[in-house]
Amino acid sequence: KKDNNNNNQKDKRKGRTGLKVRLRRIIIILISILFTICFFVGRVFDRNYHLMRDHWFIPKVLLVFVITCMILAVFYKGFDIYFSKEMKDHIAGKALFDQKNGKIAWLIIMLVWIPNYISYLPGVFTVDAINQIEQFASHNLTNHHPILTTFIEAPIVLLGKHMGYLGIGLAIYLLLIFILSSYIISRGFAWMSKHHTPYAIRTIMLVYFCIYPIWSAYARTLVKDTLFYPVFYLYILFFFDLLIDHKRLLSQKRKLVQFIVLSILLCLVRHNGFYVVVVTMVGLIIFCKGNRKKCTVLLIGLVAFWQIYNAVLPRVGIIPGGKQEMLSIPFQQTARYVKEHGKEVTKEEKMTINKVLNYDTIGKNYDPNLSDPVKNTYKRKDEYISEYFRVWWKQFLKHPQTYVNATFNGTYGYYAYKDQIKNPCGYYGQPENFWKYQKKYQVHFKNQFSIGRMAYEGTVDKLFIKGPLKILTQPMLYNWAMILLLGYFLQDEKLRKYWVAFLPFMISFLICIASPVNGDLRYMLPIMSTCILYYAFAINRINDECNTKDIKEE
Protein backbone atom coordinates (compact mmCIF):
# COMPACT_ATOMS: atom_id res chain seq x y z
CA LYS A 1 0.00 0.00 0.00
CA LYS A 2 2.81 2.42 0.87
CA ASP A 3 4.51 1.66 -2.44
CA ASN A 4 1.24 2.26 -4.32
CA ASN A 5 0.67 5.56 -2.48
CA ASN A 6 4.22 6.68 -3.26
CA ASN A 7 3.78 5.77 -6.94
CA ASN A 8 0.44 7.63 -7.07
CA GLN A 9 2.02 10.73 -5.53
CA LYS A 10 4.90 10.56 -8.04
CA ASP A 11 2.44 10.22 -10.93
CA LYS A 12 0.46 13.25 -9.65
CA ARG A 13 3.65 15.28 -9.37
CA LYS A 14 4.71 14.27 -12.87
CA GLY A 15 1.27 15.18 -14.21
CA ARG A 16 1.37 18.59 -12.52
CA THR A 17 4.92 19.18 -13.77
CA GLY A 18 3.92 18.27 -17.32
CA LEU A 19 0.91 20.61 -17.18
CA LYS A 20 3.08 23.40 -15.76
CA VAL A 21 5.61 22.96 -18.59
CA ARG A 22 2.87 23.12 -21.23
CA LEU A 23 1.28 26.19 -19.63
CA ARG A 24 4.67 27.86 -19.36
CA ARG A 25 5.31 27.31 -23.06
CA ILE A 26 1.91 28.76 -23.96
CA ILE A 27 2.46 31.82 -21.74
CA ILE A 28 5.99 32.36 -23.10
CA ILE A 29 4.66 32.22 -26.67
CA LEU A 30 1.75 34.59 -25.92
CA ILE A 31 3.93 37.15 -24.13
CA SER A 32 6.56 36.91 -26.89
CA ILE A 33 3.93 37.55 -29.58
CA LEU A 34 2.59 40.53 -27.62
CA PHE A 35 6.09 41.93 -27.06
CA THR A 36 7.04 41.49 -30.73
CA ILE A 37 3.94 43.43 -31.82
CA CYS A 38 4.69 46.21 -29.31
CA PHE A 39 8.36 46.27 -30.36
CA PHE A 40 7.50 46.99 -33.99
CA VAL A 41 4.73 49.44 -33.08
CA GLY A 42 7.40 51.41 -31.21
CA ARG A 43 9.74 51.23 -34.21
CA VAL A 44 7.03 52.50 -36.57
CA PHE A 45 6.01 55.52 -34.51
CA ASP A 46 9.28 56.40 -32.77
CA ARG A 47 11.67 55.99 -35.68
CA ASN A 48 9.36 56.26 -38.72
CA TYR A 49 10.07 52.64 -39.60
CA HIS A 50 8.20 51.56 -42.79
CA LEU A 51 7.16 47.92 -42.52
CA MET A 52 6.20 47.40 -46.13
CA ARG A 53 9.42 48.90 -47.48
CA ASP A 54 11.64 46.57 -45.43
CA HIS A 55 12.30 43.33 -47.33
CA TRP A 56 13.74 41.84 -44.14
CA PHE A 57 10.63 42.60 -42.08
CA ILE A 58 9.42 39.00 -41.65
CA PRO A 59 12.88 37.62 -40.71
CA LYS A 60 13.25 40.48 -38.21
CA VAL A 61 9.85 39.67 -36.67
CA LEU A 62 10.80 36.00 -36.33
CA LEU A 63 14.18 36.94 -34.85
CA VAL A 64 12.63 39.24 -32.20
CA PHE A 65 10.02 36.57 -31.39
CA VAL A 66 12.59 33.77 -31.01
CA ILE A 67 14.98 35.88 -28.93
CA THR A 68 12.10 36.97 -26.66
CA CYS A 69 11.02 33.34 -26.19
CA MET A 70 14.58 32.36 -25.25
CA ILE A 71 14.94 35.25 -22.79
CA LEU A 72 11.62 34.41 -21.14
CA ALA A 73 12.50 30.72 -20.88
CA VAL A 74 15.82 31.56 -19.20
CA PHE A 75 14.10 34.17 -17.00
CA TYR A 76 11.46 31.72 -15.72
CA LYS A 77 14.02 28.94 -15.23
CA GLY A 78 16.14 31.38 -13.24
CA PHE A 79 13.07 32.06 -11.09
CA ASP A 80 12.70 28.36 -10.38
CA ILE A 81 16.34 27.98 -9.37
CA TYR A 82 16.50 31.19 -7.33
CA PHE A 83 13.24 30.66 -5.46
CA SER A 84 14.11 27.07 -4.56
CA LYS A 85 17.03 28.31 -2.43
CA GLU A 86 16.68 29.34 1.18
CA MET A 87 17.68 32.85 2.23
CA LYS A 88 21.18 32.79 3.68
CA ASP A 89 22.14 34.65 6.81
CA HIS A 90 24.01 37.82 6.02
CA ILE A 91 25.45 40.01 8.78
CA ALA A 92 25.55 43.21 6.69
CA GLY A 93 22.03 42.57 5.38
CA LYS A 94 20.70 42.04 8.90
CA ALA A 95 22.31 45.24 10.15
CA LEU A 96 21.09 47.28 7.19
CA PHE A 97 17.54 45.98 6.73
CA ASP A 98 16.37 43.96 9.73
CA GLN A 99 17.29 46.31 12.54
CA LYS A 100 15.30 49.45 13.46
CA ASN A 101 12.30 48.33 11.34
CA GLY A 102 13.51 49.86 8.06
CA LYS A 103 14.65 53.15 9.60
CA ILE A 104 18.28 52.67 8.54
CA ALA A 105 17.17 52.36 4.90
CA TRP A 106 15.04 55.49 5.44
CA LEU A 107 18.09 57.39 6.75
CA ILE A 108 20.23 56.29 3.77
CA ILE A 109 17.56 57.38 1.27
CA MET A 110 17.24 60.81 2.92
CA LEU A 111 21.01 61.33 2.97
CA VAL A 112 21.25 60.52 -0.75
CA TRP A 113 18.24 62.68 -1.64
CA ILE A 114 19.12 65.76 0.42
CA PRO A 115 21.66 67.30 -2.05
CA ASN A 116 18.90 67.40 -4.69
CA TYR A 117 16.52 69.09 -2.26
CA ILE A 118 19.09 71.72 -1.16
CA SER A 119 20.38 72.47 -4.68
CA TYR A 120 16.90 73.39 -5.93
CA LEU A 121 15.71 75.41 -2.94
CA PRO A 122 13.07 76.66 -2.43
CA GLY A 123 11.64 74.05 -4.84
CA VAL A 124 10.15 73.42 -8.27
CA PHE A 125 6.64 74.45 -9.32
CA THR A 126 4.48 72.69 -11.92
CA VAL A 127 1.66 74.13 -14.04
CA ASP A 128 -0.97 72.08 -12.22
CA ALA A 129 0.29 73.17 -8.80
CA ILE A 130 0.26 76.85 -9.80
CA ASN A 131 -3.35 76.48 -10.97
CA GLN A 132 -4.28 74.87 -7.64
CA ILE A 133 -2.63 77.67 -5.62
CA GLU A 134 -4.32 80.33 -7.75
CA GLN A 135 -7.69 78.63 -7.29
CA PHE A 136 -7.27 78.47 -3.52
CA ALA A 137 -6.13 82.09 -3.28
CA SER A 138 -9.03 83.38 -5.44
CA HIS A 139 -11.62 81.01 -3.86
CA ASN A 140 -12.57 79.76 -7.34
CA LEU A 141 -12.23 76.10 -6.45
CA THR A 142 -12.63 73.21 -8.89
CA ASN A 143 -12.22 69.45 -8.57
CA HIS A 144 -10.34 69.22 -11.87
CA HIS A 145 -7.29 68.54 -9.72
CA PRO A 146 -8.40 66.63 -6.60
CA ILE A 147 -9.65 69.23 -4.15
CA LEU A 148 -8.05 67.45 -1.20
CA THR A 149 -4.58 67.91 -2.73
CA THR A 150 -5.37 71.62 -3.24
CA PHE A 151 -6.37 71.95 0.43
CA ILE A 152 -3.14 70.20 1.50
CA GLU A 153 -0.70 72.01 -0.79
CA ALA A 154 -2.00 75.57 -1.09
CA PRO A 155 -2.36 76.63 2.61
CA ILE A 156 1.20 75.56 3.46
CA VAL A 157 2.71 77.17 0.36
CA LEU A 158 0.73 80.38 0.81
CA LEU A 159 1.86 80.49 4.44
CA GLY A 160 5.20 81.67 3.03
CA LYS A 161 3.46 84.68 1.52
CA HIS A 162 2.34 85.77 4.99
CA MET A 163 5.93 85.29 6.17
CA GLY A 164 7.18 87.71 3.50
CA TYR A 165 8.38 85.21 0.86
CA LEU A 166 6.32 82.53 -0.91
CA GLY A 167 9.43 80.38 -1.31
CA ILE A 168 9.51 79.74 2.46
CA GLY A 169 6.09 78.07 2.31
CA LEU A 170 7.14 76.10 -0.78
CA ALA A 171 10.34 74.89 0.93
CA ILE A 172 8.41 73.87 4.10
CA TYR A 173 5.79 71.92 2.14
CA LEU A 174 8.42 70.13 0.02
CA LEU A 175 10.45 69.29 3.13
CA LEU A 176 7.35 67.56 4.50
CA ILE A 177 6.92 65.70 1.19
CA PHE A 178 10.63 64.81 1.24
CA ILE A 179 10.31 63.26 4.72
CA LEU A 180 6.94 61.62 4.03
CA SER A 181 7.80 60.00 0.69
CA SER A 182 11.18 58.67 1.89
CA TYR A 183 9.59 57.30 5.07
CA ILE A 184 6.78 55.54 3.17
CA ILE A 185 9.33 53.94 0.83
CA SER A 186 11.16 52.66 3.94
CA ARG A 187 7.92 50.89 4.98
CA GLY A 188 8.55 48.60 2.02
CA PHE A 189 11.83 47.51 3.61
CA ALA A 190 10.02 46.88 6.91
CA TRP A 191 7.50 44.72 5.02
CA MET A 192 10.33 42.78 3.34
CA SER A 193 12.03 42.23 6.68
CA LYS A 194 8.79 40.88 8.15
CA HIS A 195 8.35 38.47 5.23
CA HIS A 196 12.04 37.46 4.96
CA THR A 197 12.67 38.77 1.46
CA PRO A 198 16.20 37.87 0.23
CA TYR A 199 18.72 40.61 0.95
CA ALA A 200 19.64 40.80 -2.74
CA ILE A 201 16.12 42.04 -3.61
CA ARG A 202 16.19 44.57 -0.76
CA THR A 203 19.62 45.83 -1.83
CA ILE A 204 18.43 46.26 -5.44
CA MET A 205 15.43 48.26 -4.21
CA LEU A 206 17.56 50.48 -1.97
CA VAL A 207 20.06 51.19 -4.75
CA TYR A 208 17.20 51.89 -7.19
CA PHE A 209 15.50 54.49 -4.98
CA CYS A 210 18.86 56.07 -4.17
CA ILE A 211 20.52 56.31 -7.59
CA TYR A 212 17.55 56.99 -9.88
CA PRO A 213 17.12 60.78 -9.45
CA ILE A 214 13.42 60.84 -10.38
CA TRP A 215 12.52 60.00 -6.76
CA SER A 216 14.60 62.74 -5.14
CA ALA A 217 13.49 65.17 -7.88
CA TYR A 218 9.79 64.57 -7.18
CA ALA A 219 10.45 64.94 -3.45
CA ARG A 220 11.28 68.63 -4.07
CA THR A 221 8.63 69.27 -6.75
CA LEU A 222 5.18 70.70 -6.06
CA VAL A 223 2.84 68.30 -7.85
CA LYS A 224 -0.15 66.22 -6.73
CA ASP A 225 1.54 62.95 -7.77
CA THR A 226 3.87 63.15 -4.76
CA LEU A 227 0.79 62.54 -2.61
CA PHE A 228 -0.71 59.83 -4.84
CA TYR A 229 2.16 57.40 -5.34
CA PRO A 230 3.05 57.13 -1.60
CA VAL A 231 -0.61 56.34 -0.76
CA PHE A 232 -0.67 53.82 -3.63
CA TYR A 233 2.56 52.29 -2.26
CA LEU A 234 1.05 51.82 1.22
CA TYR A 235 -2.16 50.49 -0.33
CA ILE A 236 -0.20 47.80 -2.20
CA LEU A 237 1.62 46.74 0.97
CA PHE A 238 -1.69 46.39 2.80
CA PHE A 239 -3.23 44.59 -0.19
CA PHE A 240 -0.37 42.07 -0.16
CA ASP A 241 -0.95 41.41 3.55
CA LEU A 242 -4.65 40.83 2.86
CA LEU A 243 -3.81 38.26 0.19
CA ILE A 244 -1.40 36.52 2.55
CA ASP A 245 -3.70 36.45 5.63
CA HIS A 246 -7.08 38.08 4.99
CA LYS A 247 -8.88 36.07 7.67
CA ARG A 248 -6.81 37.57 10.48
CA LEU A 249 -6.58 41.13 9.13
CA LEU A 250 -10.26 41.57 8.25
CA SER A 251 -11.26 40.30 11.68
CA GLN A 252 -9.31 43.12 13.39
CA LYS A 253 -11.23 46.43 13.59
CA ARG A 254 -8.04 48.50 13.63
CA LYS A 255 -6.71 46.90 10.43
CA LEU A 256 -10.10 47.14 8.77
CA VAL A 257 -10.29 50.87 9.55
CA GLN A 258 -6.73 51.34 8.20
CA PHE A 259 -7.68 49.65 4.94
CA ILE A 260 -10.85 51.76 4.57
CA VAL A 261 -8.90 54.97 5.25
CA LEU A 262 -6.21 54.01 2.70
CA SER A 263 -8.86 53.15 0.11
CA ILE A 264 -10.65 56.49 0.58
CA LEU A 265 -7.37 58.43 0.51
CA LEU A 266 -6.38 56.73 -2.74
CA CYS A 267 -9.63 57.98 -4.28
CA LEU A 268 -9.31 61.49 -2.88
CA VAL A 269 -5.72 62.28 -3.88
CA ARG A 270 -6.29 61.25 -7.50
CA HIS A 271 -9.61 60.70 -9.27
CA ASN A 272 -8.52 57.51 -11.04
CA GLY A 273 -7.57 56.02 -7.68
CA PHE A 274 -11.29 55.20 -7.41
CA TYR A 275 -11.01 52.74 -10.31
CA VAL A 276 -7.97 51.08 -8.72
CA VAL A 277 -9.82 50.61 -5.43
CA VAL A 278 -13.09 49.37 -6.97
CA VAL A 279 -11.42 46.76 -9.19
CA THR A 280 -9.17 45.68 -6.30
CA MET A 281 -12.23 45.24 -4.06
CA VAL A 282 -13.86 43.05 -6.70
CA GLY A 283 -10.65 40.97 -6.75
CA LEU A 284 -10.80 40.63 -2.96
CA ILE A 285 -14.41 39.41 -3.17
CA ILE A 286 -13.24 36.67 -5.56
CA PHE A 287 -10.15 35.80 -3.49
CA CYS A 288 -11.34 36.07 0.13
CA LYS A 289 -13.65 33.06 0.37
CA GLY A 290 -14.36 33.44 4.08
CA ASN A 291 -14.78 37.22 3.93
CA ARG A 292 -16.77 37.78 0.74
CA LYS A 293 -19.71 39.41 2.52
CA LYS A 294 -17.43 41.82 4.36
CA CYS A 295 -15.57 42.73 1.15
CA THR A 296 -18.88 43.23 -0.68
CA VAL A 297 -20.10 45.60 2.06
CA LEU A 298 -16.78 47.50 1.79
CA LEU A 299 -17.21 47.81 -1.99
CA ILE A 300 -20.82 49.03 -1.74
CA GLY A 301 -19.85 51.48 1.02
CA LEU A 302 -16.96 52.87 -1.02
CA VAL A 303 -19.08 53.36 -4.16
CA ALA A 304 -21.80 55.05 -2.05
CA PHE A 305 -19.21 57.34 -0.44
CA TRP A 306 -17.80 58.31 -3.85
CA GLN A 307 -21.24 59.14 -5.24
CA ILE A 308 -22.18 61.23 -2.20
CA TYR A 309 -18.79 62.98 -2.20
CA ASN A 310 -19.11 64.01 -5.86
CA ALA A 311 -22.73 65.13 -5.29
CA VAL A 312 -21.77 67.30 -2.29
CA LEU A 313 -18.85 69.16 -3.92
CA PRO A 314 -20.98 71.34 -6.29
CA ARG A 315 -23.30 72.22 -3.42
CA VAL A 316 -20.42 73.70 -1.42
CA GLY A 317 -19.20 75.77 -4.38
CA ILE A 318 -16.56 73.42 -5.81
CA ILE A 319 -16.89 73.02 -9.58
CA PRO A 320 -16.67 69.35 -10.72
CA GLY A 321 -13.87 68.29 -13.05
CA GLY A 322 -14.65 67.82 -16.74
CA LYS A 323 -14.85 64.54 -18.65
CA GLN A 324 -12.04 65.47 -21.03
CA GLU A 325 -9.42 63.63 -18.95
CA MET A 326 -10.99 60.25 -19.65
CA LEU A 327 -11.72 61.06 -23.32
CA SER A 328 -8.16 61.73 -24.50
CA ILE A 329 -8.06 58.72 -26.85
CA PRO A 330 -11.33 59.37 -28.76
CA PHE A 331 -10.60 63.11 -28.91
CA GLN A 332 -7.16 62.41 -30.39
CA GLN A 333 -8.71 60.03 -32.91
CA THR A 334 -11.17 62.71 -34.01
CA ALA A 335 -8.42 65.34 -34.26
CA ARG A 336 -6.28 63.06 -36.44
CA TYR A 337 -9.29 62.26 -38.60
CA VAL A 338 -9.98 65.98 -39.10
CA LYS A 339 -6.33 66.61 -39.94
CA GLU A 340 -6.00 63.76 -42.46
CA HIS A 341 -9.55 63.57 -43.87
CA GLY A 342 -10.95 67.05 -43.23
CA LYS A 343 -12.35 67.30 -46.76
CA GLU A 344 -14.58 64.27 -46.12
CA VAL A 345 -16.18 65.71 -42.97
CA THR A 346 -19.80 66.73 -43.65
CA LYS A 347 -21.37 69.93 -42.35
CA GLU A 348 -23.54 67.94 -39.91
CA GLU A 349 -20.49 66.08 -38.57
CA LYS A 350 -18.56 69.34 -38.25
CA MET A 351 -21.42 70.93 -36.28
CA THR A 352 -21.68 67.93 -33.96
CA ILE A 353 -17.92 67.84 -33.27
CA ASN A 354 -17.93 71.61 -32.74
CA LYS A 355 -20.53 71.25 -29.98
CA VAL A 356 -17.96 69.28 -27.96
CA LEU A 357 -14.56 70.46 -29.26
CA ASN A 358 -13.29 73.47 -31.19
CA TYR A 359 -13.40 72.00 -34.70
CA ASP A 360 -11.36 74.82 -36.29
CA THR A 361 -8.28 74.22 -34.10
CA ILE A 362 -8.15 70.51 -33.24
CA GLY A 363 -6.80 69.45 -36.64
CA LYS A 364 -4.20 72.21 -36.81
CA ASN A 365 -3.01 71.77 -33.22
CA TYR A 366 -3.09 67.95 -33.19
CA ASP A 367 0.00 66.55 -31.45
CA PRO A 368 0.23 62.74 -31.65
CA ASN A 369 2.09 62.55 -28.31
CA LEU A 370 0.03 65.05 -26.33
CA SER A 371 -3.75 65.42 -26.16
CA ASP A 372 -3.79 68.75 -24.26
CA PRO A 373 -4.11 70.95 -27.39
CA VAL A 374 -7.25 68.98 -28.31
CA LYS A 375 -8.88 68.10 -24.99
CA ASN A 376 -8.38 71.64 -23.64
CA THR A 377 -10.88 72.85 -26.26
CA TYR A 378 -13.57 70.66 -24.62
CA LYS A 379 -16.66 72.86 -24.09
CA ARG A 380 -18.04 70.95 -21.06
CA LYS A 381 -21.32 70.30 -22.83
CA ASP A 382 -21.88 66.74 -21.63
CA GLU A 383 -25.35 66.56 -23.19
CA TYR A 384 -23.75 66.38 -26.66
CA ILE A 385 -21.34 63.54 -25.84
CA SER A 386 -23.65 60.76 -27.08
CA GLU A 387 -24.26 62.68 -30.32
CA TYR A 388 -20.50 63.18 -30.71
CA PHE A 389 -19.85 59.44 -30.30
CA ARG A 390 -22.33 58.61 -33.06
CA VAL A 391 -20.26 60.77 -35.42
CA TRP A 392 -17.07 59.27 -33.97
CA TRP A 393 -18.32 55.78 -34.83
CA LYS A 394 -19.30 56.73 -38.40
CA GLN A 395 -15.86 58.20 -39.02
CA PHE A 396 -14.19 55.14 -37.54
CA LEU A 397 -15.99 52.90 -40.04
CA LYS A 398 -14.77 55.12 -42.90
CA HIS A 399 -11.09 55.24 -41.86
CA PRO A 400 -10.35 52.72 -39.07
CA GLN A 401 -6.60 52.88 -39.77
CA THR A 402 -6.56 56.58 -38.79
CA TYR A 403 -8.06 55.71 -35.40
CA VAL A 404 -5.63 52.81 -34.89
CA ASN A 405 -2.65 55.02 -35.79
CA ALA A 406 -3.84 57.78 -33.44
CA THR A 407 -4.16 55.26 -30.59
CA PHE A 408 -0.76 53.62 -31.10
CA ASN A 409 0.93 56.97 -31.73
CA GLY A 410 -0.40 58.32 -28.43
CA THR A 411 0.30 55.27 -26.24
CA TYR A 412 3.32 53.29 -27.48
CA GLY A 413 5.65 54.97 -24.98
CA TYR A 414 4.17 52.79 -22.22
CA TYR A 415 4.77 49.39 -23.86
CA ALA A 416 7.51 49.99 -26.45
CA TYR A 417 10.80 51.88 -26.62
CA LYS A 418 10.43 55.66 -26.91
CA ASP A 419 13.54 57.75 -27.33
CA GLN A 420 12.11 61.00 -25.95
CA ILE A 421 10.38 60.39 -22.61
CA LYS A 422 8.81 63.43 -20.93
CA ASN A 423 10.69 64.44 -17.76
CA PRO A 424 12.61 61.13 -17.54
CA CYS A 425 14.35 62.14 -14.32
CA GLY A 426 11.80 64.55 -12.88
CA TYR A 427 11.56 68.35 -13.06
CA TYR A 428 14.72 70.53 -13.05
CA GLY A 429 13.29 73.96 -13.77
CA GLN A 430 10.19 76.07 -13.36
CA PRO A 431 7.40 75.58 -15.96
CA GLU A 432 7.51 77.47 -19.25
CA ASN A 433 4.63 79.81 -18.36
CA PHE A 434 6.09 80.61 -14.92
CA TRP A 435 7.06 84.10 -16.10
CA LYS A 436 3.37 85.07 -15.84
CA TYR A 437 3.50 84.50 -12.07
CA GLN A 438 7.12 85.45 -11.34
CA LYS A 439 6.32 89.07 -10.45
CA LYS A 440 3.81 87.85 -7.90
CA TYR A 441 5.74 84.82 -6.57
CA GLN A 442 9.36 86.04 -6.84
CA VAL A 443 10.60 82.45 -6.49
CA HIS A 444 14.16 81.81 -7.74
CA PHE A 445 16.68 79.03 -7.21
CA LYS A 446 19.55 79.99 -4.90
CA ASN A 447 22.54 81.36 -6.85
CA GLN A 448 25.06 79.85 -4.43
CA PHE A 449 24.00 76.35 -5.56
CA SER A 450 24.11 77.06 -9.32
CA ILE A 451 27.44 75.26 -9.83
CA GLY A 452 26.13 72.23 -7.94
CA ARG A 453 22.95 72.22 -10.04
CA MET A 454 24.93 72.35 -13.30
CA ALA A 455 27.19 69.49 -12.18
CA TYR A 456 24.21 67.45 -11.01
CA GLU A 457 22.23 67.94 -14.23
CA GLY A 458 25.33 67.14 -16.30
CA THR A 459 25.79 63.85 -14.44
CA VAL A 460 22.09 62.98 -14.82
CA ASP A 461 22.28 63.74 -18.55
CA LYS A 462 25.36 61.54 -19.08
CA LEU A 463 24.04 58.58 -17.08
CA PHE A 464 20.25 58.60 -17.51
CA ILE A 465 19.47 60.61 -20.66
CA LYS A 466 22.32 59.55 -22.96
CA GLY A 467 24.10 56.88 -20.93
CA PRO A 468 23.74 53.24 -19.87
CA LEU A 469 21.06 53.88 -17.24
CA LYS A 470 18.61 55.28 -19.78
CA ILE A 471 16.76 51.96 -19.57
CA LEU A 472 15.47 53.03 -16.13
CA THR A 473 13.64 55.94 -17.78
CA GLN A 474 11.65 53.66 -20.09
CA PRO A 475 8.06 52.92 -18.93
CA MET A 476 8.13 49.67 -20.91
CA LEU A 477 10.79 48.27 -18.53
CA TYR A 478 8.43 48.32 -15.54
CA ASN A 479 5.31 47.27 -17.40
CA TRP A 480 6.97 44.27 -19.05
CA ALA A 481 8.64 43.29 -15.77
CA MET A 482 5.14 43.11 -14.25
CA ILE A 483 3.71 41.20 -17.21
CA LEU A 484 6.55 38.64 -16.95
CA LEU A 485 5.84 38.15 -13.26
CA LEU A 486 2.10 37.78 -13.91
CA GLY A 487 2.93 35.13 -16.52
CA TYR A 488 5.00 33.23 -13.94
CA PHE A 489 2.03 33.21 -11.54
CA LEU A 490 -0.43 32.06 -14.20
CA GLN A 491 1.66 29.08 -15.28
CA ASP A 492 1.76 27.59 -11.77
CA GLU A 493 -1.31 25.85 -10.37
CA LYS A 494 -0.55 26.86 -6.77
CA LEU A 495 0.20 30.49 -7.57
CA ARG A 496 -2.58 31.15 -10.10
CA LYS A 497 -5.08 32.31 -7.49
CA TYR A 498 -2.81 35.31 -6.76
CA TRP A 499 -3.52 36.86 -10.17
CA VAL A 500 -5.75 39.30 -8.26
CA ALA A 501 -2.57 40.85 -6.79
CA PHE A 502 -1.92 42.34 -10.24
CA LEU A 503 -5.27 44.14 -10.52
CA PRO A 504 -3.88 47.49 -9.20
CA PHE A 505 -1.09 47.23 -11.78
CA MET A 506 -3.51 46.43 -14.62
CA ILE A 507 -5.75 49.40 -13.83
CA SER A 508 -2.74 51.70 -13.38
CA PHE A 509 -1.40 50.57 -16.76
CA LEU A 510 -4.75 51.28 -18.43
CA ILE A 511 -4.79 54.71 -16.76
CA CYS A 512 -1.38 55.40 -18.33
CA ILE A 513 -2.70 54.31 -21.74
CA ALA A 514 -5.70 56.66 -21.35
CA SER A 515 -3.53 59.54 -20.10
CA PRO A 516 -3.04 62.71 -22.17
CA VAL A 517 0.72 62.23 -22.59
CA ASN A 518 2.53 59.44 -24.45
CA GLY A 519 5.27 58.10 -22.19
CA ASP A 520 5.13 60.40 -19.17
CA LEU A 521 6.79 58.87 -16.11
CA ARG A 522 4.63 61.04 -13.85
CA TYR A 523 1.73 58.68 -14.56
CA MET A 524 4.03 55.69 -14.09
CA LEU A 525 5.16 56.53 -10.54
CA PRO A 526 2.70 54.10 -8.83
CA ILE A 527 3.87 51.18 -11.01
CA MET A 528 7.54 52.12 -10.80
CA SER A 529 7.53 52.51 -7.01
CA THR A 530 5.88 49.10 -6.41
CA CYS A 531 7.49 46.99 -9.14
CA ILE A 532 10.23 45.53 -6.90
CA LEU A 533 7.68 45.05 -4.10
CA TYR A 534 5.74 42.75 -6.43
CA TYR A 535 8.84 40.60 -6.84
CA ALA A 536 9.24 40.48 -3.06
CA PHE A 537 5.60 39.38 -2.78
CA ALA A 538 6.22 36.73 -5.47
CA ILE A 539 9.15 35.28 -3.52
CA ASN A 540 7.03 35.15 -0.37
CA ARG A 541 4.15 33.35 -2.10
CA ILE A 542 6.43 30.92 -3.97
CA ASN A 543 8.25 29.98 -0.78
CA ASP A 544 4.99 29.64 1.14
CA GLU A 545 2.72 28.00 -1.45
CA CYS A 546 5.08 25.94 -3.60
CA ASN A 547 8.13 24.94 -1.60
CA THR A 548 6.17 24.21 1.61
CA LYS A 549 3.62 22.03 -0.21
CA ASP A 550 6.37 20.20 -2.09
CA ILE A 551 8.07 19.37 1.22
CA LYS A 552 4.78 18.12 2.70
CA GLU A 553 4.16 15.86 -0.31
CA GLU A 554 7.64 14.39 -0.07
Secondary structure, DSSP 8 states (H G I E B T S, - for coil): -HHHHHHHHHHHHHHHHHHHHHHHHHHHHHHHHHHHHHHHHHHHHHH---TTT-TTHHHHHHHHHHHHHHHHHHHHHHHHHHHTS-----HHHIIIIIGGGGHHHHHHHHHHHHHHHHHTTT-B--HHHHHHHHHHHHT--BSSS-HHHHHHHHHHHHHHHHTT-HHHHHHHHHHHHHHHHHHHHHHHHHHHHHTT--HHHHHHHHHHHHH-THHHHHTTB--THHHHHHHHHHHHHHHHHHHHHHHHHTT-HHHHHHHHHHHHHHHHHSTTHHHHHHHHHHHHHHH-GGGHHHHHHHHHHHHHHHHHHHHHHHHTT-B---GGGGGHHHHHHHHHHHHHHGGG--HHHHHHHHHHS-HHHHTTS-BTTB-HHHHTT----GGGHHHHHHHHHHHHHH-HHHHHHHHHHTTGGGTS--SS-BSTT---S--GGGHHHHHHH-----GGGHHHHHHHHHHHIIIIISSGGGGGG-HHHHHHHHHHHHHHHHTSTTTGGGGGGGHHHHHHHHHHHTSSBTTBHHHHHHHHHHHHHHHHHHHHHIIIIIIHHHHHH-
